């Protein structure tokens, strides 16, 4: 039986392409397998390194292959692309995955368990339902405006808007009926979201790591539970590595010894990044409106010299590093000391 040193696996719904190499990187086998043939193929071969792009179904196959004794390496798709030769096809993709997996400095994604994916679904479904509700609200407000009935933004303005639509006799009956139908769908989504919020709160209370993260300013149950479930900080050497993975560090365009830093890279998990920026904005709003105790010298100095949204991104970067430190040391949030605040202010000025 041929012993493979590494296998690049390009996954799909029905057909899977394998690129198998020896210790020297020489191709030994290139083959396409149907879905039903994949696991039998790996069962009859000795355990080896199997590399895949980190995508929706990759974690499922990673669990299956790990159970067979293979070593699985999941690679972000953007790290595979530089190794892709001209002409994109399944065989070239599998070869690029195999080549990327053999790089000594390559970074990999840890395979998620079924429980981790199931819990993450609660948050993803909640986001989907909120998006659907927003779409329905915008449609309702737009249709109502066509008949001269307007309302301010916000979910709380929908019941008065529906009442005004029902009372407006100049609107044709069929139009009122359609807008009432939209209102019913919004109410249905509100009920579903309320049920998800209750489930979400129970998950947060049952997760000690999530409750620990929620002690930090700007980090509520949603951010805390999302990081507790979806992020393994052992994959990051420092807090800056986590911030870079989230896309909260500047893009660099340096050459000839001259350093040029641009805007944030926006790489990595967009949902986690947006959650941190929203949390940072909540802190800034509290500081500006209520003079909160969250007004550290660093934050006040930044707000005095930079636009609010720029400050929010900078604060989100600090929050990412703070989350890394808390998760690594398993410690609750500790407010900065006077000496630390002075150093931060000096670094800004």
NUDRENSE-255643 format. One record per residue: residue in three letters; z, y negated, x negated of N, C-alpha, C in turn. Coordinates in steps of 0.001 Angstrom, whole numbers, plus 500000, padded with zeros to 6 digits. Atoms other than C-alpha are relative to their C-alpha. Example, Ala and Ser with C-alpha at 12.3 -4.5 7.8 and 13.67 -1.06 7.14 Angstrom:
2
   rest     n_zz     n_yy     n_xx    ca_zz    ca_yy    ca_xx     c_zz     c_yy     c_xx
    ALA   500000   501190   499110   507800   504500   487700   500000   498800   499100
    SER   499940   501190   500820   507140   501060   486330   500730   498910   500770
END
This chain:
349
   rest     n_zz     n_yy     n_xx    ca_zz    ca_yy    ca_xx     c_zz     c_yy     c_xx
    UNK   500000   501195   499158   500000   500000   500000   500000   498752   499120
    UNK   500109   501223   500786   499014   496597   498639   501234   499127   500176
    UNK   498843   500880   499968   501932   494345   497713   499526   498557   499856
    UNK   500384   501401   500026   501339   490698   498564   501174   499165   499506
    UNK   498963   500906   500472   503238   487961   496783   500293   498911   501015
    UNK   499847   501092   499035   502647   485343   499477   498878   500087   501024
    UNK   500979   499955   498919   500864   485147   502824   500002   498661   500715
    UNK   500157   501200   499189   499548   481994   504457   499524   500394   501380
    UNK   500288   499584   498622   499514   482387   508238   499648   498781   500841
    UNK   500442   501064   499101   497480   480064   510448   500105   500523   501425
    UNK   499707   499476   498664   498789   480534   513984   499126   499324   501053
    UNK   500680   500556   498831   497098   479984   517334   500479   500776   501215
    UNK   499579   499307   498781   497345   481244   520894   499649   501487   499963
    UNK   500475   498620   499913   495319   484452   520467   499595   500595   498662
    UNK   500508   499486   501265   493827   484741   516959   500775   499378   498848
    UNK   499211   500442   501138   495859   484528   513729   499241   500334   498720
    UNK   500724   499824   501251   494327   484082   510284   500985   500103   498848
    UNK   499105   499747   501125   496028   485469   507167   499244   499847   498690
    UNK   500524   500143   501360   495417   484534   503540   501072   500556   499070
    UNK   499009   499288   500802   497212   486962   501197   499630   499925   498522
    UNK   500253   500142   501437   497573   486437   497425   501007   500823   499212
    UNK   499085   499294   500895   499158   488177   494445   500843   498998   499226
    UNK   499105   500870   500762   501617   486780   491877   499251   498885   499283
    UNK   500792   501003   500704   498827   484914   490093   499286   499053   500949
    UNK   500668   500847   499025   497614   483303   493330   498592   500458   500319
    UNK   501346   499494   499737   494463   485447   493431   499936   500593   501406
    UNK   500103   499447   498639   493302   486217   497007   499761   501499   499980
    UNK   500139   498552   499863   493728   489871   497908   499458   500402   501363
    UNK   500426   499641   498643   493036   489804   501644   499875   498744   500845
    UNK   500189   501018   498971   491614   487429   504220   499618   500731   501270
    UNK   500214   499212   498795   491796   488720   507755   500404   499217   501236
    UNK   499628   500539   498692   491877   487647   511397   500633   501107   500820
    UNK   499301   499020   499170   494311   489421   513710   500198   499443   501404
    UNK   499664   500384   498642   494732   489362   517448   501520   499929   500136
    UNK   498559   500188   499813   498155   488467   518828   500764   501321   499988
    UNK   499316   498704   499920   499056   492104   519548   500008   500735   498670
    UNK   500089   499307   501281   498104   493126   515987   500893   499382   498930
    UNK   499310   500743   501046   500237   490580   514138   501270   500700   499512
    UNK   498743   499373   500417   503684   492185   514133   499802   501395   499421
    UNK   500254   498706   500645   502358   495736   513478   499502   499863   498569
    UNK   500478   500222   501365   500578   494343   510400   501169   499738   499059
    UNK   498880   500340   500871   503789   492866   508984   501031   501128   499933
    UNK   499060   498880   500033   505832   495960   509895   499634   501016   498927
    UNK   500419   498972   500954   503768   498193   507623   499873   499466   498573
    UNK   500037   500563   501335   503874   495808   504634   501408   499636   499535
    UNK   498691   500288   500585   506785   495257   502280   500351   498532   500214
    UNK   499592   501391   499804   508838   492090   502758   499412   499076   498935
    UNK   500606   500979   500896   507165   489054   501230   500206   498602   500569
    UNK   499905   501388   499537   506908   485271   501593   498872   499741   500987
    UNK   500981   500334   498973   505149   484201   504793   500131   498515   500302
    UNK   499980   501447   499796   504213   480536   505141   499199   499639   501237
    UNK   500668   500506   498804   503267   478710   508348   500215   498497   500094
    UNK   499750   501393   499663   502849   475149   509501   501099   499935   501057
    UNK   498934   500177   499013   505902   473933   511432   499402   499387   501265
    UNK   500580   500468   498742   504599   473666   514993   500781   500615   501154
    UNK   499268   499552   498817   505593   474572   518535   500370   501467   499989
    UNK   499729   498562   499945   505281   478345   518263   500460   500599   498700
    UNK   499683   499443   501312   506122   478698   514574   501434   500530   499927
    UNK   498616   499548   500057   509869   479052   515145   500153   501367   500659
    UNK   499975   498675   499363   509264   482008   517487   499543   501071   499011
    UNK   500510   499008   500947   507156   483814   514891   500893   500094   498775
    UNK   499069   499957   501134   509614   482859   512152   501155   500946   500293
    UNK   498899   499102   499637   512416   484640   514014   499548   501459   499981
    UNK   500522   498638   499987   510230   487722   514509   499811   500536   498585
    UNK   500262   499557   501368   509231   487880   510835   501288   500114   499190
    UNK   498704   499887   500670   512766   487220   509599   500700   501299   500386
    UNK   499396   498741   499560   513921   490190   511666   499380   501203   499302
    UNK   500672   498917   500719   511397   492338   509776   500301   499965   498502
    UNK   499608   500076   501397   512872   491249   506438   499159   499078   499152
    UNK   500840   500912   500771   510217   488726   505395   500706   498663   499795
    UNK   499514   501354   500253   511011   485324   503890   499002   499016   500603
    UNK   500898   500910   499289   509569   482603   506128   500191   498583   499489
    UNK   499981   501394   500434   508642   479131   504914   499161   499184   500982
    UNK   500689   500881   499062   507767   476527   507542   499754   498665   499315
    UNK   500394   501207   500733   505875   473550   506136   499517   498951   500989
    UNK   500561   501066   499148   505310   470186   507869   498498   499885   499800
    UNK   501465   500011   500060   501626   469834   508703   499474   498942   499039
    UNK   500499   501055   500882   501276   466562   506763   500113   500377   498534
    UNK   499887   499549   501379   502371   468368   503593   498945   501048   499653
    UNK   501040   498990   500219   499672   471010   504041   498631   499343   499811
    UNK   501328   500621   499970   496763   468632   504568   499415   499706   498616
    UNK   500605   500280   501317   496365   467581   500875   499385   501222   499326
    UNK   500508   498788   500626   495624   471216   499973   498812   500589   500759
    UNK   501119   499514   499200   492888   471617   502587   498682   499600   499368
    UNK   501306   500268   500573   489390   471935   501172   499067   499440   501059
    UNK   500981   500553   499079   486308   470366   502678   499588   501052   501022
    UNK   500396   499078   498935   485338   471915   506013   501206   500685   500598
    UNK   498804   499446   499373   488220   472615   508349   499632   501205   500856
    UNK   500099   498815   499162   488366   476144   509740   501261   500819   499798
    UNK   498757   499229   500035   491011   478798   510261   500277   500583   498620
    UNK   499794   499389   501313   490451   480483   506891   500404   498959   498962
    UNK   499598   501062   500923   490638   477221   504968   501414   499508   500296
    UNK   498632   500395   499632   493773   476284   506913   501021   500984   499451
    UNK   499071   498974   500496   495460   479594   506028   500123   499928   498479
    UNK   499970   500122   501463   494490   479139   502365   500813   498783   499576
    UNK   499241   501209   500333   495892   475600   502322   501495   500218   500223
    UNK   498587   499703   499738   499163   476793   503873   500579   500862   498890
    UNK   499547   499114   501066   499432   479557   501280   500171   499244   498691
    UNK   499928   500784   501232   498724   477138   498429   501189   499037   500038
    UNK   498884   500950   499890   501245   474553   499705   501341   500707   499847
    UNK   498732   499268   500065   503963   477205   500025   500369   500395   498583
    UNK   499718   499618   501371   503620   478034   496334   500386   498855   499093
    UNK   499624   501150   500820   504357   474493   495115   501507   499966   499806
    UNK   498553   499968   500246   507780   474324   493429   500779   498852   500631
    UNK   499298   501155   499438   508572   470885   494873   499755   499839   501500
    UNK   500292   500089   498567   507490   471653   498451   501288   500022   500817
    UNK   498848   500030   499087   509931   470893   501277   499671   500800   501249
    UNK   500218   499100   498879   510365   473340   504109   500917   499643   501168
    UNK   499233   500195   498773   511658   473267   507677   500753   501288   500307
    UNK   499214   498810   499663   514477   475611   508631   499626   500502   501386
    UNK   500333   499398   498707   513646   478027   511430   501165   499824   500973
    UNK   498980   500225   498985   515524   477243   514633   500301   501292   500753
    UNK   499625   498866   499171   517457   479797   516632   499570   499752   501445
    UNK   500355   500151   498587   516719   480440   520289   500966   499055   500709
    UNK   499017   500887   499375   519959   478683   521278   499736   498536   499639
    UNK   500294   501365   500409   519034   475597   519257   498798   499445   500765
    UNK   501176   500462   499263   515627   475387   520907   500302   499815   501480
    UNK   499660   500113   498585   517102   475981   524350   500805   498726   500272
    UNK   499198   501206   499800   519681   473205   523963   499166   498739   499782
    UNK   500865   501157   500230   517071   470844   522554   499092   499747   501200
    UNK   500854   500165   498826   514991   471467   525675   500636   499109   501050
    UNK   499314   500828   499008   517644   469789   527813   499682   498531   499753
    UNK   500274   501393   500332   517113   466513   525974   498518   499664   500152
    UNK   501436   500259   499894   513320   466866   525874   499563   499929   501465
    UNK   500334   500042   498573   513113   467633   529601   500525   498715   500624
    UNK   499453   501274   499498   515371   464651   530304   499054   498848   499661
    UNK   500932   501057   500399   512996   462410   528345   498724   500053   500831
    UNK   501216   499842   499195   510010   463829   530240   500204   499487   501415
    UNK   499732   500444   498628   511628   463207   533625   500164   498479   500061
    UNK   499861   501458   500033   512555   459645   532640   498626   499341   499912
    UNK   501359   500542   500109   508937   459013   531627   499264   500097   501339
    UNK   500649   499835   498700   507721   460403   534954   500557   499004   501016
    UNK   499395   500957   499079   510196   458244   536865   499503   498588   499719
    UNK   500516   501320   500361   509078   455158   534947   498568   499824   500490
    UNK   501378   500062   499528   505467   455960   535791   499940   499774   501508
    UNK   499974   500160   498542   506288   456288   539493   500485   498604   500397
    UNK   499481   501333   499696   508309   453054   539494   498932   498943   499761
    UNK   501056   500968   500289   505476   451147   537853   498878   500069   501040
    UNK   501035   499846   498974   502995   452596   540340   500445   499371   501318
    UNK   499478   500561   498757   505224   451624   543271   499993   498475   499961
    UNK   499964   501459   500125   505722   448070   542013   498587   499414   500010
    UNK   501370   500492   500023   502003   447705   541350   499348   500026   501371
    UNK   500577   499905   498656   500960   448923   544810   500630   498965   500935
    UNK   499324   500975   499138   503584   446730   546481   499501   498587   499712
    UNK   500473   501333   500354   502357   443682   544556   498620   499711   500596
    UNK   501325   500193   499399   498851   444248   545960   500095   499499   501437
    UNK   499794   500469   498636   500305   443495   549408   500994   498842   500055
    UNK   499170   501196   500029   502402   440530   548278   501489   500257   499959
    UNK   498569   499684   500099   505742   442343   547914   500307   500280   498539
    UNK   499701   499854   501424   507212   441962   544444   501477   500309   499815
    UNK   498610   499676   500326   510384   443148   542755   500171   499908   498496
    UNK   499706   500064   501434   512064   442709   539395   500021   501411   499415
    UNK   499962   498705   500676   512103   445472   536809   501378   500616   500117
    UNK   498725   499304   499982   514802   448115   536814   500103   500992   501130
    UNK   499859   498958   498995   515709   451277   538686   500842   499515   501174
    UNK   499137   500485   498919   518340   449364   540700   499247   499138   501010
    UNK   500785   500857   499107   515617   447159   542235   499101   500794   500947
    UNK   500903   499191   499185   513769   450086   543835   500464   500113   501463
    UNK   499598   499932   498581   515909   450559   547015   499713   498711   500770
    UNK   500374   501229   499262   515586   446845   547986   498488   499853   500164
    UNK   501456   500089   499900   511855   447045   547241   499481   500892   501120
    UNK   500434   499088   498935   511420   450062   549533   500375   499447   501371
    UNK   499582   500610   498732   513386   448269   552257   499059   498861   500388
    UNK   500912   501122   499734   511154   445205   551912   498620   500501   500409
    UNK   501309   499431   499648   508021   447365   552075   500011   500520   501428
    UNK   499907   499454   498644   509200   449123   555236   500079   498903   501055
    UNK   499843   501097   499040   510012   445782   556870   498764   499110   500100
    UNK   501192   500844   500011   506659   444185   556025   498943   500593   500930
    UNK   500906   499446   498978   504587   444756   559161   498531   499722   499706
    UNK   501407   500293   500307   501424   443250   557661   499367   501066   499106
    UNK   500529   498929   500848   501088   446223   555303   499516   501131   500901
    UNK   500485   498887   499178   498911   448977   556831   500948   501193   499953
    UNK   499055   498891   499871   500850   452014   557999   499791   501055   498925
    UNK   500254   498965   501001   499119   454399   555614   500470   499570   498619
    UNK   499516   500501   501284   499980   452161   552655   501515   500095   499926
    UNK   498534   499863   499992   503640   452045   553688   500405   501454   499845
    UNK   499694   498567   500100   503578   455824   554033   499869   500491   498555
    UNK   500201   499576   501388   502183   456302   550513   501086   499446   499078
    UNK   498950   500573   500837   504707   453922   548975   501359   500629   500297
    UNK   498769   499271   499677   507516   455676   550852   500023   501361   499306
    UNK   500094   498716   500703   506255   458938   549349   500364   499845   498529
    UNK   499609   500279   501381   506540   457415   545883   501507   499814   499883
    UNK   498552   500184   500005   510084   456361   546742   500751   501316   500093
    UNK   499370   498682   499890   510943   459931   547749   499948   500756   498674
    UNK   500129   499328   501298   509627   461242   544436   500963   499399   498975
    UNK   499051   500656   500921   511719   458671   542559   501419   500475   500291
    UNK   498665   499498   499641   514834   459739   544497   500198   501434   499516
    UNK   499918   498601   500450   514061   463387   543698   500250   500067   498497
    UNK   499798   500017   501445   513810   462608   539995   501386   499467   499638
    UNK   498645   500504   500237   517040   460599   540160   501037   501098   500149
    UNK   499068   498895   499785   518846   463648   541545   499917   501018   498860
    UNK   500161   499054   501102   517374   465911   538859   500594   499448   498715
    UNK   499446   500612   501205   518332   463458   536124   501520   499964   500041
    UNK   498539   499992   499869   521878   463213   537481   500566   501377   499656
    UNK   499568   498643   500330   522183   467006   537245   499893   500253   498496
    UNK   500153   499829   501447   520852   466928   533689   501054   499224   499228
    UNK   498965   500803   500661   523293   464166   532751   501335   500745   500006
    UNK   498757   499229   499928   526181   466350   533943   499968   501164   499007
    UNK   500132   498909   500960   524880   469290   531915   500100   499462   498573
    UNK   499984   500618   501322   524376   466984   528953   501429   499649   499581
    UNK   498612   500362   500313   527958   465709   529150   500825   501232   499658
    UNK   499270   498760   500278   529282   469282   529238   499636   500546   498621
    UNK   500428   499548   501328   527215   470198   526169   500638   499151   498908
    UNK   499390   500895   500987   528549   467147   524327   501482   500318   499826
    UNK   498574   499684   500084   532161   468015   525160   500257   501333   499307
    UNK   499824   498680   500597   531639   471595   523978   499575   500045   498537
    UNK   500502   500026   501372   530132   470544   520637   500893   499095   499149
    UNK   499066   500778   500815   532741   469452   518077   499272   499038   499069
    UNK   500753   500867   500898   530124   468046   515703   499448   498787   500749
    UNK   500507   501110   499195   528610   465933   518469   501100   498995   500302
    UNK   498890   500915   499713   531999   464495   519410   500417   499231   498747
    UNK   499658   500684   501244   532683   463693   515750   499011   498866   499707
    UNK   501005   501021   500262   529393   461786   515388   500127   498828   500969
    UNK   499892   501048   498984   530067   459847   518599   501108   498997   499707
    UNK   498964   500972   500363   533017   458121   516913   499424   498808   499245
    UNK   500612   501083   500770   530582   455931   514942   499393   498962   500939
    UNK   500581   501048   499142   529378   452586   516356   498498   500185   500175
    UNK   501419   499869   499706   525994   452700   518047   499539   501412   500248
    UNK   500369   498592   499816   526053   456489   518326   500727   500526   501239
    UNK   499445   499461   498768   526573   457709   521871   499774   501496   500091
    UNK   500152   498548   499836   526543   461248   523260   498573   500494   499803
    UNK   501393   499544   500126   522728   461410   523383   499599   500115   498536
    UNK   500351   499962   501419   522220   460517   519709   500826   501071   499293
    UNK   499116   499062   500687   525215   462574   518605   499589   501448   500252
    UNK   500351   498618   499675   524205   465741   520435   498621   500361   499464
    UNK   501338   499738   500524   520562   465409   519402   500053   500330   498519
    UNK   499875   499717   501431   521482   465245   515716   500771   501291   499756
    UNK   499205   498798   500194   524083   467988   516058   499179   501265   500223
    UNK   500790   498817   499659   521531   470378   517544   498756   500129   499134
    UNK   501337   499924   500580   518267   469469   515847   499930   499741   498503
    UNK   500065   500375   501414   519187   468344   512323   500975   500843   499184
    UNK   499173   499275   500966   520460   470520   509482   500060   499155   498734
    UNK   499911   500944   501120   521741   468074   506870   499982   500705   498655
    UNK   500058   499289   501279   521861   470804   504222   498606   499961   499391
    UNK   501378   500095   500502   518097   470326   503927   499738   498679   499289
    UNK   500187   501317   500601   518623   466758   502635   501050   499781   498923
    UNK   499086   500174   501121   520133   465972   499247   500900   498786   500183
    UNK   499247   501236   499808   521247   462460   500211   499710   499444   501381
    UNK   500247   500670   498736   521483   460211   503230   498668   499273   500015
    UNK   501292   500683   500051   518407   458333   502039   498863   500987   500294
    UNK   501021   498993   499704   516405   461567   502189   499893   500227   501504
    UNK   500028   499868   498549   517423   461923   505829   499328   498787   500641
    UNK   500619   501217   499460   516465   458292   506531   498496   499995   499750
    UNK   501431   499928   500304   513107   458851   504804   499311   501003   500904
    UNK   500563   498983   499107   512513   461996   506868   499824   499455   501413
    UNK   500097   500615   498678   513123   459935   509996   498987   498858   500040
    UNK   500980   501088   500036   510584   457324   508844   500617   498627   500012
    UNK   499293   501273   499972   513156   454552   508433   500042   499313   498641
    UNK   500067   500618   501316   512403   453776   504780   498628   499362   499811
    UNK   501279   500720   500147   509649   451416   503576   498903   500865   499395
    UNK   501149   499417   500667   506171   452589   502729   499813   499304   498658
    UNK   500174   500569   501331   505401   452106   499068   498525   500018   499615
    UNK   501370   500122   500481   502060   450868   497703   500072   499405   498594
    UNK   499753   500490   501357   502847   450581   494003   498970   500578   499037
    UNK   500935   499559   501034   500508   450800   491037   500108   499069   498811
    UNK   499986   500837   501196   500284   449533   487478   501355   499426   499675
    UNK   498660   500483   500278   504045   449181   487245   500504   498934   500944
    UNK   499590   501010   499021   504134   446745   490172   500398   500691   501298
    UNK   499484   499365   498782   506251   447799   493129   499699   499130   501208
    UNK   500322   500698   498752   504988   446833   496576   500533   500840   501152
    UNK   499380   499302   498873   507076   447805   499592   499488   499403   501299
    UNK   500515   500455   498715   505694   447626   503129   500974   500277   501132
    UNK   499165   499679   498848   506958   448392   506622   500460   501445   499952
    UNK   499482   498630   499978   508748   451594   507555   498855   500987   500176
    UNK   501080   499012   500020   506705   454773   507205   499721   500605   501374
    UNK   500127   499381   498677   507289   455997   510800   499645   501483   499905
    UNK   500217   498568   500152   507120   459548   509486   501107   500762   500712
    UNK   498931   499178   499475   509149   462452   510794   500139   499966   501512
    UNK   499712   499820   498583   510795   462836   514181   500055   498643   500711
    UNK   500088   501303   499322   509748   459910   516372   501139   499809   501001
    UNK   498954   500125   498978   512325   460667   519078   501344   499660   499368
    UNK   498743   500306   500673   515268   460669   516658   499994   498578   499449
    UNK   500090   501357   500547   514019   457482   515037   500179   498952   501099
    UNK   499877   500970   498911   513678   455666   518357   501420   499976   500554
    UNK   498615   499972   499529   517148   456815   519415   500911   499181   499087
    UNK   499169   500762   500928   518689   455363   516260   499735   498505   500118
    UNK   500315   501427   499853   516852   452054   516694   500610   499458   501293
    UNK   499372   500423   498750   518031   451871   520316   501509   499850   499829
    UNK   498570   500110   500259   521590   452547   519175   500330   498778   499170
    UNK   499789   501195   500823   521276   449824   516536   499858   498734   500839
    UNK   500175   501167   499131   520003   447363   519158   501216   499800   500895
    UNK   498803   500131   499160   523037   448117   521337   501139   499362   499214
    UNK   498975   500612   500842   525309   447214   518423   499716   498510   499823
    UNK   500374   501398   500198   523399   443978   517780   500235   499183   501269
    UNK   499774   500693   498727   523512   443034   521475   501483   499751   500228
    UNK   498549   500165   499837   527277   443628   521555   500534   498908   499090
    UNK   499535   501021   500955   527749   441458   518478   499590   498601   500461
    UNK   500505   501316   499612   525624   438610   519828   500605   499490   501302
    UNK   499528   500436   498686   527006   438564   523369   501514   499937   500106
    UNK   498548   499928   499820   530646   439471   522938   500783   499771   498717
    UNK   499269   500175   501248   531477   438857   519297   500820   501225   499676
    UNK   499296   498727   500142   532411   442509   518971   500573   500185   498598
    UNK   499427   499653   501302   534527   443947   516174   498992   500752   499132
    UNK   501056   499342   500763   531324   445721   515135   499258   499009   499112
    UNK   500683   501043   500778   530236   442394   513581   500481   500027   498558
    UNK   499666   499933   501422   530475   443377   509915   499331   498845   499248
    UNK   500635   501080   500781   529709   440772   507222   498536   500306   499672
    UNK   501399   499628   500310   526539   442689   506297   499105   499725   501199
    UNK   500824   500171   498807   525254   442657   509867   499834   498519   500340
    UNK   500096   501427   499710   526065   438978   510403   499074   499283   499014
    UNK   500872   500617   501003   524336   438050   507144   498543   500346   500259
    UNK   501375   499591   499697   521242   440036   508119   499460   499263   501215
    UNK   500443   500689   498788   521087   438476   511589   499731   498522   499747
    UNK   500192   501419   500308   521298   435011   510048   498673   499733   499301
    UNK   501188   500263   500808   518195   435494   507932   498779   500837   500373
    UNK   501133   499156   499663   515989   438169   509520   499875   500134   501521
    UNK   500171   499785   498557   514481   438818   512991   500837   501175   500497
    UNK   499094   499003   499428   516575   440926   515342   499457   501424   499877
    UNK   500559   498642   500048   514169   443888   515436   499960   500551   498576
    UNK   499966   499564   501397   513953   444006   511649   501413   500439   499637
    UNK   498602   499648   500254   517741   444036   511494   500340   501331   500667
    UNK   499734   498743   499296   517802   446864   514063   499510   501199   499203
    UNK   500531   498899   500818   515602   449041   511840   500866   500204   498762
    UNK   499135   499889   501175   517755   448252   508793   501332   500650   500366
    UNK   498747   499408   499543   520883   449113   510771   499810   501468   500346
    UNK   500290   498600   499700   519250   452332   512003   499947   500826   498722
    UNK   500018   499328   501303   518652   453232   508358   501423   500288   499531
    UNK   498597   499803   500384   522353   452711   507610   500667   501054   500881
    UNK   499417   499017   499094   523272   454763   510682   499565   501417   499626
    UNK   500480   498680   500419   521094   457650   509468   500774   500488   498782
    UNK   499232   499619   501191   522856   457627   506103   501454   500327   500368
    UNK   498637   499765   499550   526210   457412   507858   500120   501367   500691
    UNK   500007   498700   499324   525326   460412   510042   499953   501126   498976
    UNK   500079   498975   501046   524374   462395   506937   501367   500200   499340
    UNK   498692   499910   500654   527727   461581   505304   501022   500677   500910
    UNK   499034   499419   499068   529716   462475   508427   499746   501492   500198
    UNK   500320   498593   499784   527874   465764   508968   500233   500825   498739
    UNK   499804   499274   501258   528076   466710   505288   501482   500213   499710
    UNK   498569   499926   500315   531791   465946   504892   500853   500456   501179
    UNK   499275   499618   498784   532728   466853   508474   501187   499069   500234
    UNK   498966   501009   499801   534694   463620   508815   499580   499052   501104
    UNK   500284   501006   498976   534977   461143   511677   499690   498678   499322
    UNK   500397   501298   500539   533763   457581   511248   501212   499228   499511
    UNK   498965   500865   500562   535842   455317   509031   499414   498605   499812
    UNK   500495   501371   500115   535429   451553   509261   499980   499582   498542
    UNK   500079   500440   501399   534321   449872   506009   501235   499219   499599
    UNK   498875   500774   500527   537086   448503   503843   499531   498595   499643
    UNK   500346   501381   500347   537222   444836   502882   499173   499944   498714
    UNK   500752   499989   501261   535987   445655   499364   498573   500473   500222
    UNK   501331   499496   499721   533072   447677   500689   499159   498993   500759
    UNK   500728   501031   499242   532136   444941   503170   499559   498868   499074
    UNK   500358   501072   500938   532180   442383   500344   498806   500407   499145
    UNK   501132   499525   500810   529825   444542   498239   498721   499987   500813
    UNK   501192   499990   499149   527452   444940   501188   499459   498598   500222
    UNK   500427   501382   499791   527389   441201   501826   499360   499437   498755
    UNK   500565   500474   501256   526725   440507   498154   498612   500585   499780
    UNK   501315   499355   500167   523838   442986   498187   498944   499350   500884
    UNK   500942   500639   499088   522243   441190   501157   499617   498623   499493
    UNK   500215   501390   500458   522651   437679   499699   499534   499964   498566
END
